């Protein structure tokens, strides 16, 4: 019994994920601190991939959230997480879809954050702890089904966080394209 208990205690310690990087370079060559920036109240990373029609429909909403919350020191970053994507491709996509947030290319960050489908948003507090992870809103209740959003999950989580309130729904399921291998 004692040996079994000791073995159970060791298993979680071996499966701990490495910490997420705090300083990265965006596709414009600027050093950014997307997680635990001491000058920010928190941050949002939105994981996306090129060619995902669901992610593309969120371009206006991502820009709206960036315009609303960046002045409150809560920046939003796009994280392109597919293998082989280039800075040139990302910058072209940002231009074509008029995406305002800075973009980072970092597949490892997506894997470390446990991202399975995109788009997935992750709200970090100022210390780098995840406060919300999941969909931007509920406009896609299932694959192939789009409707007018009824709940703006990410916006609600950000507003609750900035107000110092508990986040009522800290995790939702993102409906979208699978993160490619």
SETOR-893980 format. One record per residue (C-alpha): x negated, y negated, z; residue in three letters. Coordinates in Angstrom, 3 decimals. Layout:
X_Y_Z_ALA .
...
# end
This chain:
0.000_0.000_0.000_UNK .
-2.787_-2.442_0.856_UNK .
-4.681_-1.626_-2.344_UNK .
-1.553_-2.175_-4.434_UNK .
-0.911_-5.538_-2.774_UNK .
-4.509_-6.658_-3.416_UNK .
-4.205_-5.655_-7.081_UNK .
-0.995_-7.632_-7.440_UNK .
-2.639_-10.714_-5.995_UNK .
-5.524_-10.533_-8.472_UNK .
-3.377_-10.241_-11.602_UNK .
-1.947_-13.792_-11.541_UNK .
-5.412_-15.285_-10.939_UNK .
-6.688_-13.642_-14.130_UNK .
-3.829_-14.938_-16.263_UNK .
-4.154_-18.641_-15.369_UNK .
-4.260_-20.818_-18.475_UNK .
-7.176_-23.223_-18.872_UNK .
-6.374_-26.865_-18.131_UNK .
-5.150_-29.022_-20.967_UNK .
-7.646_-31.499_-22.432_UNK .
-7.160_-35.099_-21.369_UNK .
-9.165_-36.873_-24.079_UNK .
-8.772_-36.209_-27.813_UNK .
-9.310_-37.990_-31.127_UNK .
-6.262_-38.881_-33.217_UNK .
-6.095_-38.678_-37.017_UNK .
-7.170_-42.328_-37.274_UNK .
-10.406_-41.560_-35.417_UNK .
-9.317_-43.270_-32.184_UNK .
-9.982_-41.702_-28.799_UNK .
-6.669_-41.144_-27.036_UNK .
-5.773_-39.819_-23.620_UNK .
-2.480_-38.034_-24.259_UNK .
-2.343_-36.298_-20.866_UNK .
-3.015_-37.921_-17.478_UNK .
-4.002_-41.344_-18.839_UNK .
-4.669_-43.469_-15.739_UNK .
-3.270_-46.538_-17.554_UNK .
0.045_-44.837_-18.445_UNK .
3.037_-43.816_-16.365_UNK .
3.084_-40.504_-18.241_UNK .
3.213_-39.311_-21.839_UNK .
5.204_-37.240_-24.287_UNK .
3.683_-34.783_-26.728_UNK .
5.918_-33.663_-29.567_UNK .
4.592_-30.536_-31.243_UNK .
5.320_-30.296_-34.972_UNK .
4.147_-28.541_-38.122_UNK .
4.184_-29.620_-41.756_UNK .
6.963_-28.116_-43.808_UNK .
9.454_-27.632_-40.979_UNK .
12.731_-29.183_-42.153_UNK .
14.087_-29.328_-38.608_UNK .
11.045_-31.269_-37.380_UNK .
11.334_-33.656_-40.320_UNK .
14.923_-34.596_-39.459_UNK .
13.673_-35.970_-36.135_UNK .
11.396_-38.661_-37.639_UNK .
13.822_-41.556_-36.953_UNK .
14.544_-40.305_-33.423_UNK .
10.836_-39.929_-32.640_UNK .
10.221_-43.499_-33.822_UNK .
13.167_-44.771_-31.764_UNK .
11.837_-43.053_-28.632_UNK .
8.339_-44.425_-29.281_UNK .
9.700_-47.972_-29.655_UNK .
11.793_-47.643_-26.505_UNK .
9.298_-46.022_-24.143_UNK .
5.788_-47.047_-25.282_UNK .
6.311_-50.569_-23.854_UNK .
7.060_-48.880_-20.515_UNK .
3.592_-47.305_-20.647_UNK .
4.954_-43.924_-21.690_UNK .
3.355_-43.242_-25.089_UNK .
4.488_-40.530_-27.468_UNK .
2.043_-38.460_-29.495_UNK .
2.658_-36.068_-32.364_UNK .
0.639_-32.873_-32.132_UNK .
0.262_-31.008_-35.424_UNK .
-0.341_-27.424_-34.428_UNK .
-0.697_-25.348_-37.568_UNK .
-3.962_-23.786_-38.643_UNK .
-5.840_-25.513_-41.437_UNK .
-3.919_-28.798_-41.581_UNK .
-6.160_-31.765_-42.393_UNK .
-6.252_-35.361_-41.196_UNK .
-5.487_-36.464_-44.735_UNK .
-2.326_-34.322_-44.869_UNK .
-1.171_-35.533_-41.452_UNK .
-1.768_-39.171_-42.342_UNK .
0.168_-38.697_-45.603_UNK .
3.065_-37.137_-43.675_UNK .
3.043_-39.994_-41.180_UNK .
3.222_-42.446_-44.076_UNK .
5.890_-40.530_-46.048_UNK .
8.150_-40.106_-43.000_UNK .
7.246_-43.504_-41.504_UNK .
6.159_-41.865_-38.241_UNK .
4.913_-44.423_-35.718_UNK .
3.357_-42.344_-32.905_UNK .
-0.330_-41.466_-33.097_UNK .
-0.997_-37.956_-34.384_UNK .
-3.375_-35.332_-33.067_UNK .
-4.348_-32.061_-34.714_UNK .
-4.761_-29.448_-32.004_UNK .
-3.465_-25.895_-32.246_UNK .
-5.106_-24.841_-28.972_UNK .
-3.115_-27.485_-27.113_UNK .
0.122_-25.984_-28.451_UNK .
-0.925_-22.490_-27.450_UNK .
-2.002_-23.613_-23.968_UNK .
1.321_-25.444_-23.510_UNK .
3.206_-22.268_-24.466_UNK .
4.820_-23.733_-27.579_UNK .
6.737_-21.150_-29.612_UNK .
8.981_-23.239_-31.879_UNK .
8.703_-26.773_-33.223_UNK .
9.660_-29.444_-32.688_UNK .
9.096_-29.077_-28.963_UNK .
8.653_-32.070_-26.660_UNK .
6.650_-31.999_-23.444_UNK .
6.902_-34.826_-20.917_UNK .
3.852_-35.140_-18.664_UNK .
3.742_-37.246_-15.531_UNK .
0.790_-39.573_-14.855_UNK .
-1.127_-36.716_-13.204_UNK .
-0.708_-34.342_-16.159_UNK .
2.046_-32.161_-14.706_UNK .
4.821_-31.006_-17.022_UNK .
8.106_-32.622_-16.033_UNK .
10.178_-31.577_-19.073_UNK .
9.654_-29.148_-21.941_UNK .
12.021_-28.318_-24.768_UNK .
14.168_-29.797_-27.484_UNK .
14.438_-33.475_-28.346_UNK .
18.225_-33.229_-28.412_UNK .
20.925_-30.676_-29.163_UNK .
21.556_-31.508_-32.839_UNK .
20.478_-27.947_-33.730_UNK .
22.415_-25.583_-31.434_UNK .
21.243_-22.632_-33.582_UNK .
19.114_-22.095_-36.669_UNK .
20.961_-23.333_-39.733_UNK .
23.530_-25.250_-37.670_UNK .
23.215_-29.035_-37.463_UNK .
25.633_-31.406_-35.743_UNK .
25.731_-34.879_-34.280_UNK .
23.707_-34.717_-31.057_UNK .
25.763_-34.502_-27.884_UNK .
22.893_-34.549_-25.398_UNK .
19.630_-36.473_-25.781_UNK .
17.614_-34.115_-23.566_UNK .
14.209_-35.757_-23.972_UNK .
15.505_-39.296_-23.556_UNK .
17.474_-38.326_-20.450_UNK .
14.403_-36.622_-18.952_UNK .
12.213_-39.664_-19.669_UNK .
14.759_-42.060_-18.167_UNK .
15.127_-39.922_-15.042_UNK .
11.348_-39.639_-14.698_UNK .
10.755_-43.388_-15.118_UNK .
13.519_-44.107_-12.573_UNK .
11.785_-41.818_-10.059_UNK .
14.684_-39.384_-10.063_UNK .
14.518_-35.598_-10.327_UNK .
14.871_-34.330_-13.868_UNK .
18.202_-32.528_-13.893_UNK .
17.348_-30.262_-16.849_UNK .
13.553_-29.783_-16.865_UNK .
13.494_-27.052_-19.539_UNK .
15.517_-26.408_-22.678_UNK .
15.061_-24.079_-25.620_UNK .
13.718_-25.722_-28.754_UNK .
15.423_-24.575_-31.948_UNK .
13.160_-24.888_-34.949_UNK .
10.356_-23.339_-36.920_UNK .
8.088_-20.791_-35.284_UNK .
4.550_-21.886_-34.579_UNK .
2.515_-20.048_-37.239_UNK .
-0.325_-17.674_-36.312_UNK .
# end
